[in-house]
Amino acid sequence: MLGVPTYWRDFGNDTEKDPYLHTVLKKADIIHPWFVGRFNEDSCENFKHRIQEDQDWRTANHVEYVPTVFPGFSWHNMYNKSP
């Protein structure tokens, strides 16, 4: 399993622009994109499309795909002042 940046497929934003990246990824059994902090309730719709396109790439290249799932964050959980 290889962890990859969010924009691994199209070499965007957080990804090294080296096309050899895809050669390496095609040798992996599983790719694991990192989405933590990349979207919120206002921008999650765009990531549905990104994840679907990631799925299309992985299907075409016979690689498994495990997107990062995270529960979010709340200051309440960090500083619970309940009695």
N, CA, C and O atoms as a CHARMM CRD file, in Angstrom:
* protein
*
  332
    1    1 MET  N      0.85300  -1.17000   0.00000 PROA 1      0.00000
    2    1 MET  CA     0.00000   0.00000   0.00000 PROA 1      0.00000
    3    1 MET  C      0.89700   1.23000   0.00000 PROA 1      0.00000
    4    1 MET  O      1.84800   1.32700   0.77600 PROA 1      0.00000
    5    2 LEU  N      0.57600   2.16400  -0.88300 PROA 2      0.00000
    6    2 LEU  CA     1.31500   3.41400  -0.97100 PROA 2      0.00000
    7    2 LEU  C      0.39900   4.57800  -0.64600 PROA 2      0.00000
    8    2 LEU  O     -0.67600   4.71100  -1.23100 PROA 2      0.00000
    9    3 GLY  N      0.82000   5.41700   0.28100 PROA 3      0.00000
   10    3 GLY  CA     0.10900   6.65600   0.55000 PROA 3      0.00000
   11    3 GLY  C      0.47200   7.67000  -0.52100 PROA 3      0.00000
   12    3 GLY  O      1.63600   7.80400  -0.89800 PROA 3      0.00000
   13    4 VAL  N     -0.52200   8.37300  -1.00100 PROA 4      0.00000
   14    4 VAL  CA    -0.29200   9.36900  -2.05600 PROA 4      0.00000
   15    4 VAL  C     -0.98100  10.68200  -1.69500 PROA 4      0.00000
   16    4 VAL  O     -1.92700  10.69500  -0.90700 PROA 4      0.00000
   17    5 PRO  N     -0.50500  11.79100  -2.27400 PROA 5      0.00000
   18    5 PRO  CA    -1.16300  13.07100  -2.03800 PROA 5      0.00000
   19    5 PRO  C     -2.57600  13.08300  -2.64200 PROA 5      0.00000
   20    5 PRO  O     -2.91500  12.23500  -3.46800 PROA 5      0.00000
   21    6 THR  N     -3.36200  14.02400  -2.23200 PROA 6      0.00000
   22    6 THR  CA    -4.74300  14.14000  -2.70300 PROA 6      0.00000
   23    6 THR  C     -4.84500  14.21400  -4.22100 PROA 6      0.00000
   24    6 THR  O     -5.69900  13.56000  -4.81900 PROA 6      0.00000
   25    7 TYR  N     -3.98400  15.00200  -4.84100 PROA 7      0.00000
   26    7 TYR  CA    -4.09600  15.26600  -6.28200 PROA 7      0.00000
   27    7 TYR  C     -3.10400  14.43300  -7.09900 PROA 7      0.00000
   28    7 TYR  O     -2.55900  14.90200  -8.09900 PROA 7      0.00000
   29    8 TRP  N     -2.88200  13.20600  -6.66400 PROA 8      0.00000
   30    8 TRP  CA    -1.90800  12.31000  -7.28300 PROA 8      0.00000
   31    8 TRP  C     -2.21300  12.01600  -8.74200 PROA 8      0.00000
   32    8 TRP  O     -1.29700  11.93800  -9.56100 PROA 8      0.00000
   33    9 ARG  N     -3.47500  11.85200  -9.07400 PROA 9      0.00000
   34    9 ARG  CA    -3.86800  11.37900 -10.40600 PROA 9      0.00000
   35    9 ARG  C     -3.56700  12.40400 -11.49800 PROA 9      0.00000
   36    9 ARG  O     -3.12600  12.03900 -12.58800 PROA 9      0.00000
   37   10 ASP  N     -3.80300  13.68600 -11.20900 PROA 10     0.00000
   38   10 ASP  CA    -3.61500  14.72000 -12.22200 PROA 10     0.00000
   39   10 ASP  C     -2.43500  15.64900 -11.92300 PROA 10     0.00000
   40   10 ASP  O     -2.30100  16.71800 -12.51900 PROA 10     0.00000
   41   11 PHE  N     -1.57000  15.21200 -10.97400 PROA 11     0.00000
   42   11 PHE  CA    -0.36300  15.95900 -10.62200 PROA 11     0.00000
   43   11 PHE  C     -0.67000  17.38400 -10.15700 PROA 11     0.00000
   44   11 PHE  O      0.11700  18.30000 -10.39900 PROA 11     0.00000
   45   12 GLY  N     -1.78600  17.56700  -9.50700 PROA 12     0.00000
   46   12 GLY  CA    -2.19400  18.89300  -9.05200 PROA 12     0.00000
   47   12 GLY  C     -1.62400  19.25700  -7.69700 PROA 12     0.00000
   48   12 GLY  O     -0.98300  18.44500  -7.03100 PROA 12     0.00000
   49   13 ASN  N     -1.87000  20.48200  -7.30900 PROA 13     0.00000
   50   13 ASN  CA    -1.55000  21.10000  -6.01900 PROA 13     0.00000
   51   13 ASN  C     -0.41900  20.46500  -5.22000 PROA 13     0.00000
   52   13 ASN  O      0.70200  20.97300  -5.24700 PROA 13     0.00000
   53   14 ASP  N     -0.67400  19.39100  -4.52400 PROA 14     0.00000
   54   14 ASP  CA     0.25300  18.83800  -3.52600 PROA 14     0.00000
   55   14 ASP  C      1.12300  17.69300  -4.04900 PROA 14     0.00000
   56   14 ASP  O      1.76000  16.99200  -3.26300 PROA 14     0.00000
   57   15 THR  N      1.15300  17.50300  -5.35600 PROA 15     0.00000
   58   15 THR  CA     1.81600  16.32500  -5.92700 PROA 15     0.00000
   59   15 THR  C      3.02700  16.69300  -6.75900 PROA 15     0.00000
   60   15 THR  O      3.00800  17.66800  -7.51000 PROA 15     0.00000
   61   16 GLU  N      4.07600  15.90700  -6.62000 PROA 16     0.00000
   62   16 GLU  CA     5.26400  16.04100  -7.46200 PROA 16     0.00000
   63   16 GLU  C      4.83900  15.86100  -8.92000 PROA 16     0.00000
   64   16 GLU  O      4.04600  14.96900  -9.22400 PROA 16     0.00000
   65   17 LYS  N      5.34600  16.68000  -9.80500 PROA 17     0.00000
   66   17 LYS  CA     4.90800  16.68600 -11.20500 PROA 17     0.00000
   67   17 LYS  C      5.69100  15.69600 -12.07600 PROA 17     0.00000
   68   17 LYS  O      5.86200  15.93400 -13.27100 PROA 17     0.00000
   69   18 ASP  N      6.15400  14.61900 -11.50700 PROA 18     0.00000
   70   18 ASP  CA     6.94700  13.62400 -12.22300 PROA 18     0.00000
   71   18 ASP  C      6.03500  12.51300 -12.74300 PROA 18     0.00000
   72   18 ASP  O      5.40700  11.81800 -11.94400 PROA 18     0.00000
   73   19 PRO  N      5.94800  12.33000 -14.06100 PROA 19     0.00000
   74   19 PRO  CA     5.07000  11.29400 -14.61400 PROA 19     0.00000
   75   19 PRO  C      5.46300   9.88100 -14.19300 PROA 19     0.00000
   76   19 PRO  O      4.65600   8.96000 -14.31900 PROA 19     0.00000
   77   20 TYR  N      6.68600   9.69000 -13.69500 PROA 20     0.00000
   78   20 TYR  CA     7.10800   8.38500 -13.20100 PROA 20     0.00000
   79   20 TYR  C      6.28200   7.95300 -11.98800 PROA 20     0.00000
   80   20 TYR  O      6.23200   6.76700 -11.66200 PROA 20     0.00000
   81   21 LEU  N      5.63600   8.90800 -11.32400 PROA 21     0.00000
   82   21 LEU  CA     4.76900   8.59000 -10.18600 PROA 21     0.00000
   83   21 LEU  C      3.73200   7.54200 -10.57400 PROA 21     0.00000
   84   21 LEU  O      3.51500   6.58500  -9.83100 PROA 21     0.00000
   85   22 HSD  N      3.09700   7.70700 -11.71500 PROA 22     0.00000
   86   22 HSD  CA     2.06800   6.74800 -12.12800 PROA 22     0.00000
   87   22 HSD  C      2.66400   5.37700 -12.44000 PROA 22     0.00000
   88   22 HSD  O      2.01200   4.35500 -12.22700 PROA 22     0.00000
   89   23 THR  N      3.88700   5.35000 -12.93900 PROA 23     0.00000
   90   23 THR  CA     4.56100   4.07400 -13.17700 PROA 23     0.00000
   91   23 THR  C      4.74200   3.32600 -11.86300 PROA 23     0.00000
   92   23 THR  O      4.50900   2.12000 -11.78100 PROA 23     0.00000
   93   24 VAL  N      5.16200   4.06100 -10.83800 PROA 24     0.00000
   94   24 VAL  CA     5.33700   3.45300  -9.51500 PROA 24     0.00000
   95   24 VAL  C      3.99200   3.00500  -8.94900 PROA 24     0.00000
   96   24 VAL  O      3.88300   1.90400  -8.41100 PROA 24     0.00000
   97   25 LEU  N      2.97600   3.84500  -9.06700 PROA 25     0.00000
   98   25 LEU  CA     1.65800   3.51600  -8.51200 PROA 25     0.00000
   99   25 LEU  C      1.06200   2.26800  -9.15700 PROA 25     0.00000
  100   25 LEU  O      0.37300   1.49500  -8.49100 PROA 25     0.00000
  101   26 LYS  N      1.31500   2.07200 -10.42000 PROA 26     0.00000
  102   26 LYS  CA     0.78600   0.89000 -11.10700 PROA 26     0.00000
  103   26 LYS  C      1.42600  -0.40300 -10.61000 PROA 26     0.00000
  104   26 LYS  O      0.90300  -1.48800 -10.86200 PROA 26     0.00000
  105   27 LYS  N      2.54200  -0.29700  -9.91400 PROA 27     0.00000
  106   27 LYS  CA     3.20700  -1.47800  -9.35200 PROA 27     0.00000
  107   27 LYS  C      2.68500  -1.80800  -7.95500 PROA 27     0.00000
  108   27 LYS  O      2.96000  -2.88600  -7.42900 PROA 27     0.00000
  109   28 ALA  N      1.94400  -0.89600  -7.35900 PROA 28     0.00000
  110   28 ALA  CA     1.42600  -1.09800  -5.99900 PROA 28     0.00000
  111   28 ALA  C      0.17400  -1.97000  -6.03300 PROA 28     0.00000
  112   28 ALA  O     -0.50200  -2.07500  -7.05600 PROA 28     0.00000
  113   29 ASP  N     -0.11600  -2.58300  -4.90600 PROA 29     0.00000
  114   29 ASP  CA    -1.37800  -3.31500  -4.76900 PROA 29     0.00000
  115   29 ASP  C     -2.51500  -2.36000  -4.42900 PROA 29     0.00000
  116   29 ASP  O     -3.63400  -2.50400  -4.92200 PROA 29     0.00000
  117   30 ILE  N     -2.21100  -1.38300  -3.57900 PROA 30     0.00000
  118   30 ILE  CA    -3.23300  -0.46200  -3.08000 PROA 30     0.00000
  119   30 ILE  C     -2.65100   0.95600  -3.05700 PROA 30     0.00000
  120   30 ILE  O     -1.50000   1.15400  -2.66900 PROA 30     0.00000
  121   31 ILE  N     -3.45000   1.93400  -3.47400 PROA 31     0.00000
  122   31 ILE  CA    -3.06200   3.32800  -3.28000 PROA 31     0.00000
  123   31 ILE  C     -4.01900   3.94500  -2.26500 PROA 31     0.00000
  124   31 ILE  O     -5.20500   3.61900  -2.21600 PROA 31     0.00000
  125   32 HSD  N     -3.46900   4.83900  -1.46300 PROA 32     0.00000
  126   32 HSD  CA    -4.20300   5.39900  -0.32700 PROA 32     0.00000
  127   32 HSD  C     -4.05300   6.92600  -0.32100 PROA 32     0.00000
  128   32 HSD  O     -3.13600   7.45300   0.30800 PROA 32     0.00000
  129   33 PRO  N     -4.95300   7.64100  -1.02200 PROA 33     0.00000
  130   33 PRO  CA    -4.87800   9.09600  -1.05800 PROA 33     0.00000
  131   33 PRO  C     -5.19800   9.72700   0.30000 PROA 33     0.00000
  132   33 PRO  O     -6.03000   9.22400   1.05500 PROA 33     0.00000
  133   34 TRP  N     -4.52800  10.82500   0.58700 PROA 34     0.00000
  134   34 TRP  CA    -4.68800  11.55100   1.83700 PROA 34     0.00000
  135   34 TRP  C     -5.63000  12.74000   1.60500 PROA 34     0.00000
  136   34 TRP  O     -5.29200  13.66800   0.87000 PROA 34     0.00000
  137   35 PHE  N     -6.80600  12.71000   2.23100 PROA 35     0.00000
  138   35 PHE  CA    -7.79400  13.77100   2.07300 PROA 35     0.00000
  139   35 PHE  C     -8.00600  14.61600   3.32600 PROA 35     0.00000
  140   35 PHE  O     -8.79900  15.55700   3.30700 PROA 35     0.00000
  141   36 VAL  N     -7.31200  14.29600   4.40400 PROA 36     0.00000
  142   36 VAL  CA    -7.54800  14.99900   5.66600 PROA 36     0.00000
  143   36 VAL  C     -7.30500  16.49300   5.49600 PROA 36     0.00000
  144   36 VAL  O     -6.24500  16.91600   5.03500 PROA 36     0.00000
  145   37 GLY  N     -8.30100  17.28200   5.87600 PROA 37     0.00000
  146   37 GLY  CA    -8.21500  18.73400   5.79800 PROA 37     0.00000
  147   37 GLY  C     -8.38300  19.31700   4.41500 PROA 37     0.00000
  148   37 GLY  O     -8.23600  20.52600   4.23800 PROA 37     0.00000
  149   38 ARG  N     -8.68800  18.49100   3.43000 PROA 38     0.00000
  150   38 ARG  CA    -8.79000  18.98000   2.05200 PROA 38     0.00000
  151   38 ARG  C    -10.17800  19.50300   1.69000 PROA 38     0.00000
  152   38 ARG  O    -10.31700  20.28800   0.75200 PROA 38     0.00000
  153   39 PHE  N    -11.20000  19.07800   2.42000 PROA 39     0.00000
  154   39 PHE  CA   -12.53900  19.53800   2.06700 PROA 39     0.00000
  155   39 PHE  C    -13.39000  19.67100   3.32000 PROA 39     0.00000
  156   39 PHE  O    -13.06400  19.15400   4.38800 PROA 39     0.00000
  157   40 ASN  N    -14.49400  20.38500   3.14200 PROA 40     0.00000
  158   40 ASN  CA   -15.46800  20.56000   4.21600 PROA 40     0.00000
  159   40 ASN  C    -16.85900  20.40400   3.61400 PROA 40     0.00000
  160   40 ASN  O    -16.99900  19.99200   2.46200 PROA 40     0.00000
  161   41 GLU  N    -17.88200  20.73200   4.39200 PROA 41     0.00000
  162   41 GLU  CA   -19.24200  20.52800   3.88400 PROA 41     0.00000
  163   41 GLU  C    -19.55600  21.38900   2.66800 PROA 41     0.00000
  164   41 GLU  O    -20.46000  21.06100   1.90000 PROA 41     0.00000
  165   42 ASP  N    -18.82200  22.49100   2.47800 PROA 42     0.00000
  166   42 ASP  CA   -19.05900  23.34700   1.31100 PROA 42     0.00000
  167   42 ASP  C    -18.36200  22.83700   0.05500 PROA 42     0.00000
  168   42 ASP  O    -18.84100  23.06800  -1.05500 PROA 42     0.00000
  169   43 SER  N    -17.24800  22.15300   0.22000 PROA 43     0.00000
  170   43 SER  CA   -16.47700  21.72500  -0.94400 PROA 43     0.00000
  171   43 SER  C    -16.48600  20.20800  -1.17900 PROA 43     0.00000
  172   43 SER  O    -15.81400  19.72000  -2.08700 PROA 43     0.00000
  173   44 CYS  N    -17.23300  19.47300  -0.37600 PROA 44     0.00000
  174   44 CYS  CA   -17.19800  18.00500  -0.50200 PROA 44     0.00000
  175   44 CYS  C    -17.76000  17.50800  -1.82800 PROA 44     0.00000
  176   44 CYS  O    -17.37400  16.43400  -2.28900 PROA 44     0.00000
  177   45 GLU  N    -18.64400  18.24500  -2.44000 PROA 45     0.00000
  178   45 GLU  CA   -19.22100  17.80900  -3.71800 PROA 45     0.00000
  179   45 GLU  C    -18.13100  17.63900  -4.78300 PROA 45     0.00000
  180   45 GLU  O    -18.16700  16.68900  -5.56600 PROA 45     0.00000
  181   46 ASN  N    -17.16700  18.56000  -4.80900 PROA 46     0.00000
  182   46 ASN  CA   -16.06000  18.45600  -5.77100 PROA 46     0.00000
  183   46 ASN  C    -15.24200  17.19000  -5.53200 PROA 46     0.00000
  184   46 ASN  O    -14.74100  16.58700  -6.48100 PROA 46     0.00000
  185   47 PHE  N    -15.10700  16.78700  -4.28000 PROA 47     0.00000
  186   47 PHE  CA   -14.31300  15.60800  -3.97900 PROA 47     0.00000
  187   47 PHE  C    -15.03700  14.31900  -4.33400 PROA 47     0.00000
  188   47 PHE  O    -14.38800  13.29400  -4.54200 PROA 47     0.00000
  189   48 LYS  N    -16.34000  14.34200  -4.40700 PROA 48     0.00000
  190   48 LYS  CA   -17.06800  13.15800  -4.88400 PROA 48     0.00000
  191   48 LYS  C    -16.64900  12.85300  -6.32000 PROA 48     0.00000
  192   48 LYS  O    -16.44700  11.69600  -6.68800 PROA 48     0.00000
  193   49 HSD  N    -16.52200  13.90700  -7.12200 PROA 49     0.00000
  194   49 HSD  CA   -16.09400  13.73600  -8.51800 PROA 49     0.00000
  195   49 HSD  C    -14.63600  13.28500  -8.58200 PROA 49     0.00000
  196   49 HSD  O    -14.29400  12.40500  -9.37200 PROA 49     0.00000
  197   50 ARG  N    -13.78900  13.87400  -7.76600 PROA 50     0.00000
  198   50 ARG  CA   -12.36900  13.50000  -7.73800 PROA 50     0.00000
  199   50 ARG  C    -12.22000  12.02800  -7.37200 PROA 50     0.00000
  200   50 ARG  O    -11.46300  11.29900  -8.01400 PROA 50     0.00000
  201   51 ILE  N    -12.93500  11.59400  -6.35000 PROA 51     0.00000
  202   51 ILE  CA   -12.83600  10.20000  -5.91700 PROA 51     0.00000
  203   51 ILE  C    -13.35000   9.26100  -7.00000 PROA 51     0.00000
  204   51 ILE  O    -12.78000   8.19100  -7.21100 PROA 51     0.00000
  205   52 GLN  N    -14.41600   9.64600  -7.68400 PROA 52     0.00000
  206   52 GLN  CA   -14.92400   8.80700  -8.77300 PROA 52     0.00000
  207   52 GLN  C    -13.89200   8.70000  -9.89700 PROA 52     0.00000
  208   52 GLN  O    -13.68500   7.62000 -10.44900 PROA 52     0.00000
  209   53 GLU  N    -13.25300   9.80700 -10.23100 PROA 53     0.00000
  210   53 GLU  CA   -12.22900   9.77000 -11.27000 PROA 53     0.00000
  211   53 GLU  C    -11.00700   8.96700 -10.81300 PROA 53     0.00000
  212   53 GLU  O    -10.38300   8.27400 -11.61700 PROA 53     0.00000
  213   54 ASP  N    -10.66900   9.05900  -9.52700 PROA 54     0.00000
  214   54 ASP  CA    -9.61000   8.20100  -8.97400 PROA 54     0.00000
  215   54 ASP  C     -9.98900   6.72900  -9.13400 PROA 54     0.00000
  216   54 ASP  O     -9.16100   5.90200  -9.51400 PROA 54     0.00000
  217   55 GLN  N    -11.24700   6.41600  -8.84200 PROA 55     0.00000
  218   55 GLN  CA   -11.73400   5.03400  -8.97100 PROA 55     0.00000
  219   55 GLN  C    -11.63300   4.55500 -10.42100 PROA 55     0.00000
  220   55 GLN  O    -11.25000   3.41500 -10.68200 PROA 55     0.00000
  221   56 ASP  N    -11.97600   5.42900 -11.34700 PROA 56     0.00000
  222   56 ASP  CA   -11.87900   5.06000 -12.76800 PROA 56     0.00000
  223   56 ASP  C    -10.43200   4.74800 -13.14700 PROA 56     0.00000
  224   56 ASP  O    -10.17000   3.78300 -13.86400 PROA 56     0.00000
  225   57 TRP  N     -9.49100   5.56700 -12.66500 PROA 57     0.00000
  226   57 TRP  CA    -8.06300   5.34200 -12.94500 PROA 57     0.00000
  227   57 TRP  C     -7.60800   4.00800 -12.36200 PROA 57     0.00000
  228   57 TRP  O     -6.94900   3.21800 -13.03800 PROA 57     0.00000
  229   58 ARG  N     -7.96100   3.76700 -11.12000 PROA 58     0.00000
  230   58 ARG  CA    -7.50400   2.55000 -10.45200 PROA 58     0.00000
  231   58 ARG  C     -8.10500   1.31100 -11.09700 PROA 58     0.00000
  232   58 ARG  O     -7.43500   0.28200 -11.18100 PROA 58     0.00000
  233   59 THR  N     -9.34900   1.38000 -11.55400 PROA 59     0.00000
  234   59 THR  CA    -9.96700   0.24900 -12.24400 PROA 59     0.00000
  235   59 THR  C     -9.23200  -0.03700 -13.55200 PROA 59     0.00000
  236   59 THR  O     -8.93100  -1.18900 -13.86700 PROA 59     0.00000
  237   60 ALA  N     -8.94900   1.01900 -14.30700 PROA 60     0.00000
  238   60 ALA  CA    -8.24700   0.85900 -15.58200 PROA 60     0.00000
  239   60 ALA  C     -6.83300   0.31800 -15.39000 PROA 60     0.00000
  240   60 ALA  O     -6.28300  -0.31800 -16.29000 PROA 60     0.00000
  241   61 ASN  N     -6.24500   0.56800 -14.22700 PROA 61     0.00000
  242   61 ASN  CA    -4.86100   0.17100 -13.97700 PROA 61     0.00000
  243   61 ASN  C     -4.73200  -0.99800 -12.99500 PROA 61     0.00000
  244   61 ASN  O     -3.62700  -1.34100 -12.57600 PROA 61     0.00000
  245   62 HSD  N     -5.85400  -1.60000 -12.63500 PROA 62     0.00000
  246   62 HSD  CA    -5.87400  -2.80300 -11.79400 PROA 62     0.00000
  247   62 HSD  C     -5.15600  -2.61500 -10.45500 PROA 62     0.00000
  248   62 HSD  O     -4.34300  -3.44400 -10.04600 PROA 62     0.00000
  249   63 VAL  N     -5.47200  -1.51900  -9.79100 PROA 63     0.00000
  250   63 VAL  CA    -4.90500  -1.19700  -8.48300 PROA 63     0.00000
  251   63 VAL  C     -6.07200  -0.99100  -7.52200 PROA 63     0.00000
  252   63 VAL  O     -7.08000  -0.38600  -7.88800 PROA 63     0.00000
  253   64 GLU  N     -5.94200  -1.48500  -6.31100 PROA 64     0.00000
  254   64 GLU  CA    -6.98000  -1.24300  -5.29500 PROA 64     0.00000
  255   64 GLU  C     -6.84600   0.18600  -4.77000 PROA 64     0.00000
  256   64 GLU  O     -5.79900   0.81700  -4.91900 PROA 64     0.00000
  257   65 TYR  N     -7.90500   0.68000  -4.16200 PROA 65     0.00000
  258   65 TYR  CA    -7.97500   2.09000  -3.75200 PROA 65     0.00000
  259   65 TYR  C     -8.63800   2.17500  -2.38800 PROA 65     0.00000
  260   65 TYR  O     -9.72300   1.63300  -2.17900 PROA 65     0.00000
  261   66 VAL  N     -7.97900   2.86000  -1.46400 PROA 66     0.00000
  262   66 VAL  CA    -8.53800   3.04800  -0.12500 PROA 66     0.00000
  263   66 VAL  C     -8.48100   4.53900   0.20400 PROA 66     0.00000
  264   66 VAL  O     -7.42400   5.02900   0.60100 PROA 66     0.00000
  265   67 PRO  N     -9.57400   5.26800   0.05400 PROA 67     0.00000
  266   67 PRO  CA    -9.54800   6.68100   0.41400 PROA 67     0.00000
  267   67 PRO  C     -9.48900   6.84500   1.93100 PROA 67     0.00000
  268   67 PRO  O     -9.98100   5.99300   2.67100 PROA 67     0.00000
  269   68 THR  N     -8.90000   7.91800   2.38000 PROA 68     0.00000
  270   68 THR  CA    -8.83200   8.20700   3.80700 PROA 68     0.00000
  271   68 THR  C    -10.19900   8.61000   4.31500 PROA 68     0.00000
  272   68 THR  O    -10.87500   9.44500   3.71400 PROA 68     0.00000
  273   69 VAL  N    -10.59500   8.02300   5.40400 PROA 69     0.00000
  274   69 VAL  CA   -11.84800   8.38300   6.05700 PROA 69     0.00000
  275   69 VAL  C    -11.48900   8.96200   7.41600 PROA 69     0.00000
  276   69 VAL  O    -10.71900   8.36900   8.17200 PROA 69     0.00000
  277   70 PHE  N    -12.04800  10.11300   7.71500 PROA 70     0.00000
  278   70 PHE  CA   -11.76500  10.72200   9.00800 PROA 70     0.00000
  279   70 PHE  C    -13.03500  11.33200   9.56900 PROA 70     0.00000
  280   70 PHE  O    -13.89100  11.78600   8.80900 PROA 70     0.00000
  281   71 PRO  N    -13.17000  11.34900  10.87200 PROA 71     0.00000
  282   71 PRO  CA   -14.41300  11.78500  11.48900 PROA 71     0.00000
  283   71 PRO  C    -14.57700  13.29000  11.58000 PROA 71     0.00000
  284   71 PRO  O    -15.64300  13.76600  11.97000 PROA 71     0.00000
  285   72 GLY  N    -13.56200  14.04300  11.23400 PROA 72     0.00000
  286   72 GLY  CA   -13.63600  15.49200  11.38000 PROA 72     0.00000
  287   72 GLY  C    -13.00300  15.92000  12.69000 PROA 72     0.00000
  288   72 GLY  O    -12.23400  15.17300  13.29400 PROA 72     0.00000
  289   73 PHE  N    -13.32700  17.11400  13.11800 PROA 73     0.00000
  290   73 PHE  CA   -12.69500  17.67600  14.30500 PROA 73     0.00000
  291   73 PHE  C    -13.67900  18.58700  15.02400 PROA 73     0.00000
  292   73 PHE  O    -14.50800  19.24900  14.39900 PROA 73     0.00000
  293   74 SER  N    -13.57600  18.60900  16.30200 PROA 74     0.00000
  294   74 SER  CA   -14.39800  19.51300  17.10000 PROA 74     0.00000
  295   74 SER  C    -13.56600  20.01800  18.26900 PROA 74     0.00000
  296   74 SER  O    -12.95600  19.22400  18.98500 PROA 74     0.00000
  297   75 TRP  N    -13.53500  21.31600  18.46500 PROA 75     0.00000
  298   75 TRP  CA   -12.85200  21.88300  19.62800 PROA 75     0.00000
  299   75 TRP  C    -13.51000  21.38700  20.90600 PROA 75     0.00000
  300   75 TRP  O    -12.85600  21.28700  21.94400 PROA 75     0.00000
  301   76 HSD  N    -14.78900  21.07700  20.83900 PROA 76     0.00000
  302   76 HSD  CA   -15.50200  20.56100  22.00200 PROA 76     0.00000
  303   76 HSD  C    -14.85400  19.26300  22.50200 PROA 76     0.00000
  304   76 HSD  O    -14.72700  19.04500  23.70600 PROA 76     0.00000
  305   77 ASN  N    -14.45800  18.43100  21.58200 PROA 77     0.00000
  306   77 ASN  CA   -13.82100  17.16700  21.98000 PROA 77     0.00000
  307   77 ASN  C    -12.44500  17.39500  22.60400 PROA 77     0.00000
  308   77 ASN  O    -12.00000  16.62800  23.45700 PROA 77     0.00000
  309   78 MET  N    -11.79300  18.44500  22.16900 PROA 78     0.00000
  310   78 MET  CA   -10.44800  18.71300  22.67700 PROA 78     0.00000
  311   78 MET  C    -10.49700  19.42100  24.03900 PROA 78     0.00000
  312   78 MET  O     -9.67800  19.15200  24.91700 PROA 78     0.00000
  313   79 TYR  N    -11.45500  20.31500  24.19600 PROA 79     0.00000
  314   79 TYR  CA   -11.54400  21.10200  25.41800 PROA 79     0.00000
  315   79 TYR  C    -12.94200  20.98300  26.03900 PROA 79     0.00000
  316   79 TYR  O    -13.62700  21.98700  26.23400 PROA 79     0.00000
  317   80 ASN  N    -13.34700  19.77900  26.34000 PROA 80     0.00000
  318   80 ASN  CA   -14.66600  19.54800  26.91600 PROA 80     0.00000
  319   80 ASN  C    -14.70500  20.13800  28.32300 PROA 80     0.00000
  320   80 ASN  O    -13.98400  19.69500  29.21700 PROA 80     0.00000
  321   81 LYS  N    -15.55000  21.13500  28.50000 PROA 81     0.00000
  322   81 LYS  CA   -15.65300  21.80200  29.80400 PROA 81     0.00000
  323   81 LYS  C    -16.91200  21.36200  30.55200 PROA 81     0.00000
  324   81 LYS  O    -17.36600  22.04400  31.47000 PROA 81     0.00000
  325   82 SER  N    -17.45600  20.25200  30.16600 PROA 82     0.00000
  326   82 SER  CA   -18.65900  19.73800  30.84500 PROA 82     0.00000
  327   82 SER  C    -18.28400  19.27500  32.23000 PROA 82     0.00000
  328   82 SER  O    -17.18500  18.76200  32.43900 PROA 82     0.00000
  329   83 PRO  N    -19.21200  19.45300  33.20800 PROA 83     0.00000
  330   83 PRO  CA   -18.91700  19.00300  34.57800 PROA 83     0.00000
  331   83 PRO  C    -18.85200  17.50000  34.70100 PROA 83     0.00000
  332   83 PRO  O    -18.61400  16.98000  35.79100 PROA 83     0.00000
